[in-house]
Amino acid sequence: MKVLIVNPPMDVNFHWGYPPIGLAYLKAALNGRHQAKALDMAAYSWEEVDAALRKETFDVVGISSMTNSRGQARRVGRMVREMRPDCRIVVGGPHPSSFPEEMIESCRADAAVIGEGEETFRELIDAWEDGKPLDAVAGLVFKKDGAFVRTPGRALIANLDDMPRPDFSDMDIPRYGKSLLYLNDTPLHGKRVGSMFSARGCPFKCSYCSTSAYWSRKFRPMSAKVVVDQMEWQRDTYGVEFIVFMDDLFTVQRKRVMEICQEILRRGVTLPWIADARVDTVDEEELQLMKKAGCFGLFYGVESGSEQILKNIQKEATREETVKAILATKRAGIKAWGFLMVGNPGETLSTVKETFDMWKEIQPDGGIGAMLTTVFPDAPLYRLAKEKKVVDDDYWKSDARAPIYTGDHSFRTLRLYQTYLYALWALYKLRSSSWKGRMDTLRRALRYFRWKRQHVAVDY
């Protein structure tokens, strides 16, 4: 069968800075028996989407959908159905995994893949090719005789080392990396970026995060050898100049991180790389070795400087651990990025001030951003948001972006809290910086507010 696997357009005028590894793995899963093509339309206009779909020939279209791209996924599904009435359509990804029946209906699809998709998607295409019933395909929702059928859940892939390498051959690798704002003014800006997993799953249970609903809380790592094999392979095959690890959390197991770094050094691999980390999963020795092995930067989910807020969101990390980890990262020569959230349950003006005080103490050199807390399906926070009438399951039938958590405060108040945090930071930097530093602060502030205006017009 001819299979087209697509990412729908983004809802704002920028594209992801990484090659979409999910599409690359799905294509690799079909290689051999089926003719698969991966098409990343994240940066396409709708005119370009229409032209691309009309140009391709296919028997099946697989549409990947995040929660905030579900509206675009629906539109792509409807376009495909109108162009090719006999084509089969499959939806998959985080949002269809949470609301498969609704996404089948609204995308005019034939089936939805639930959770980890490679094996389910391949078996589904095989069943259609062979004319076999779909009931035997685990991890699937489809319609039969006018009613929805949900097959038993599929076990997670036990050994990620056995997976075929992701196939990026349809993607224009040189165009990625240019839209990564956080790499502006760094040596990596504009360079060829590769994306890869070294593990799947996160064992933690932060209340705002829906990752465990998709990957489960079971942490499944690749071996150090396979990780470094893939780094070398992306460099040699696609000319990749640095790697972004797409793991939910790279630093879950200290021993594994050390093994990967030692393998990188043993082979003399010189690719710089970036990953997500937690403040309570790193230490000085580990960070020093990561730096030697090419780690350019780490992204930390700091969330708040208030101990009470950290407890409220089940972060299982403390303010003290945050300060210790960020300062150790900077001493190791690794850029530290920090992500803050404004508006978690229990947030007050006082807790926002606590966050600023911590921010002032750590001053991550990669940068820091403070976003309003957003509610996603299947996150523990979603249950509280439903209780407080912030959102209900019918909300997701709309194309609106995931809502801000307004269970404690109005959206207007939360925006004031967010502005207050940034204003405190800007005033601090303007008072304590050189003339050059002040200009840099103003430039960063203008860049942020230009970006935020674009998002606010769509989000709220």
C-alpha positions, 0 to 999 in steps of 0.5 A, spaced: 500 500 500 502 507 498 501 510 505 502 518 506 504 520 514 503 527 515 504 532 520 498 538 519 500 545 519 502 549 526 496 554 528 501 560 528 506 562 523 512 558 525 515 551 524 518 546 529 525 547 529 526 539 529 525 534 524 519 530 526 521 524 529 515 521 530 513 521 523 520 518 521 519 512 526 512 511 523 515 511 516 521 506 518 516 501 521 512 500 514 519 500 510 519 493 506 512 492 505 509 498 504 511 505 500 511 510 505 512 517 505 513 522 511 510 529 509 512 534 515 507 540 513 508 544 520 510 550 516 505 550 510 500 554 508 493 551 507 494 553 499 501 549 500 497 543 504 492 543 498 497 542 493 501 537 496 495 532 497 493 533 490 500 531 488 501 525 492 498 518 490 496 514 496 491 509 499 492 511 506 493 517 510 496 517 517 495 524 520 499 525 527 495 530 532 497 534 538 492 537 542 493 544 540 493 541 532 487 537 533 483 543 529 488 543 523 488 535 523 481 535 522 481 540 516 487 535 513 482 529 514 476 533 511 481 535 505 483 528 504 476 525 504 473 530 499 479 529 494 480 521 495 473 519 498 476 512 497 482 513 501 483 510 508 484 515 514 488 514 520 489 519 526 494 518 531 498 521 537 497 524 543 490 527 542 487 522 538 489 517 544 485 521 549 479 522 544 479 517 539 472 517 537 471 524 537 477 525 532 475 519 528 468 523 527 471 530 526 477 528 521 472 523 517 477 518 519 477 510 519 481 508 525 485 511 531 491 509 533 492 509 541 498 510 544 505 508 542 504 507 534 509 504 530 507 496 531 499 498 531 500 502 525 504 497 521 499 491 523 493 496 521 496 497 514 498 490 514 490 488 515 487 492 510 492 490 505 491 483 506 483 484 507 483 481 514 479 484 520 481 489 524 479 486 531 485 482 532 490 489 531 491 491 539 491 499 540 486 501 535 479 504 535 475 504 529 468 504 527 464 497 525 457 497 523 456 504 525 458 503 532 465 504 535 470 498 537 476 499 541 481 493 541 485 491 547 491 495 549 497 494 546 503 492 550 509 497 550 515 496 545 519 492 550 526 493 547 527 500 544 534 497 541 530 493 536 526 498 533 528 500 526 532 507 525 527 513 524 527 514 516 528 522 515 529 521 508 523 525 506 525 531 510 529 537 508 534 537 514 537 543 512 531 548 514 530 545 521 534 549 526 533 556 523 526 557 528 529 555 534 529 562 538 532 559 544 539 558 540 539 565 537 546 568 539 549 561 540 554 557 535 548 552 534 543 557 531 541 555 524 545 549 524 543 542 521 539 539 527 537 532 528 532 529 533 532 522 536 530 519 542 534 515 547 528 513 551 521 513 552 517 515 558 517 519 565 517 515 572 514 522 575 507 524 576 507 532 575 500 534 575 500 538 569 503 533 565 500 528 560 506 524 558 504 518 562 498 517 559 501 517 552 508 513 554 506 511 561 510 512 567 515 506 565 522 508 563 524 505 557 531 506 555 536 505 549 543 502 550 548 507 550 551 503 544 545 504 540 544 511 542 551 513 540 550 509 534 544 513 532 548 519 533 554 517 528 549 515 523 545 521 523 551 525 522 554 521 517 547 520 513 544 527 514 549 531 515 547 533 522 551 538 526 547 537 533 542 533 536 536 535 540 534 529 544 526 528 544 526 524 551 521 526 556 527 526 561 534 525 559 537 524 566 532 519 569 538 514 570 544 517 572 548 510 571 545 510 564 547 518 562 554 516 564 554 510 560 552 514 554 557 520 555 563 515 556 561 511 550 561 518 546 568 520 549 570 513 547 568 513 540 570 521 539 564 523 537 564 531 537 556 532 536 554 537 541 547 536 544 541 538 548 536 535 552 531 535 558 533 534 565 530 535 572 534 539 578 533 533 582 536 528 577 543 531 576 550 532 580 556 536 579 560 530 577 555 528 572 554 535 569 562 535 568 562 529 564 556 531 560 560 537 558 566 533 556 561 529 552 558 535 548 552 537 552 551 544 550 545 545 554 539 543 558 532 544 559 529 544 566 522 544 568 523 549 574 516 551 574 516 555 581 520 558 586 515 557 591 515 550 595 508 550 596 506 550 589 512 545 588 508 541 593 501 542 589 503 540 583 507 534 585 513 536 582 517 532 587 523 537 587 525 543 592 527 550 591 534 548 594 535 542 589 533 547 583 538 552 585 544 547 586 542 544 579 542 550 575 548 553 578 552 547 578 550 546 570 553 553 569 559 552 573 560 545 568 559 550 562 553 547 560 547 552 558 541 552 563 534 554 560 529 554 565 521 554 564 517 557 569 509 556 570 504 562 572 498 560 575 498 553 578 493 551 583 495 555 589 498 561 586 498 568 589 502 574 588 506 572 594 508 565 590 510 569 584 515 574 588 518 567 591 519 565 584 522 571 582 527 571 588 529 564 586 530 566 578 534 572 581 538 567 584 539 562 579 539 566 573 539 561 567 544 563 562 540 560 556 534 564 558 528 563 562 520 563 560 514 564 564 508 561 561 501 560 564 499 553 566 495 550 561 490 544 562 491 538 557 487 532 557 489 526 561 493 530 566 492 530 573 490 537 573 485 536 568 481 532 573 481 538 578 480 543 572 473 539 570 471 539 578 472 547 578 468 548 571 475 550 567 474 545 562 470 539 560 470 533 555 466 537 550 471 543 550 475 538 545 470 538 540 472 545 538 479 547 535 481 552 541 487 551 544 488 547 550 485 552 556 489 556 561 488 553 568 483 558 571 480 554 577 483 559 582 484 566 578 481 569 572 485 569 566 486 577 566 489 576 573 494 571 571 496 575 565 497 580 570 501 575 575 505 573 569 507 581 567 509 582 574 514 577 574 517 579 567 517 586 570 520 584 576 526 581 572 526 587 567 527 592 572 532 588 576 536 587 569 536 594 568 539 596 574 544 591 575 547 590 568 552 594 564 549 599 558 550 593 553 546 588 558 541 593 558 540 593 551 540 586 551 534 585 556 530 590 552 531 586 546 529 580 549 523 583 552 521 586 545 522 579 542 518 575 547 512 580 547 512 580 539 512 572 539 507 573 545 502 577 541 502 572 535 500 567 540 495 571 544 491 572 538 490 565 537 490 562 544 485 566 547 
